[in-house]
Amino acid sequence: MIKVKTFGEPLEPFKTHRELKELDERVNDFIRDNGIRTVIAVSDTATMEDGSTIGLVRVLVYEE
């Protein structure tokens, strides 16, 4: 069965590298903890407010 999981992460100026690393760790933990063997796609989309990037949504498509 194909499933989709989303992860969100707010971004703060000058802390983006750390926040992206934390997001990577959350996604990797989810994959490992749920025994996912087949990842179909991973996609990132920035969220914006008043022309500034304020967050990131990562979508993981996987097969159980």
NORVENDA-V298243 format. One record per backbone hydrogen bond with DSSP energy under -1.0 kcal/mol. NH is the residue of the N-H (numbers start at 1). CO is the residue of the C=O. If there is no record, write none. Layout:
BEGIN
[[NH | CO] [NH | CO]]
END
This chain:
BEGIN
[[3 | 62] [5 | 60] [7 | 58] [9 | 56] [11 | 54] [15 | 12] [19 | 15] [20 | 16] [21 | 17] [22 | 18] [23 | 19] [24 | 20] [25 | 21] [26 | 22] [27 | 23] [28 | 24] [29 | 25] [30 | 26] [31 | 27] [32 | 28] [33 | 29] [34 | 30] [35 | 32] [36 | 31] [40 | 61] [41 | 61] [43 | 59] [45 | 57] [47 | 55] [49 | 52] [52 | 49] [54 | 47] [55 | 47] [56 | 9] [57 | 45] [58 | 7] [59 | 43] [60 | 5] [61 | 41] [62 | 3] [63 | 38] [64 | 1]]
END
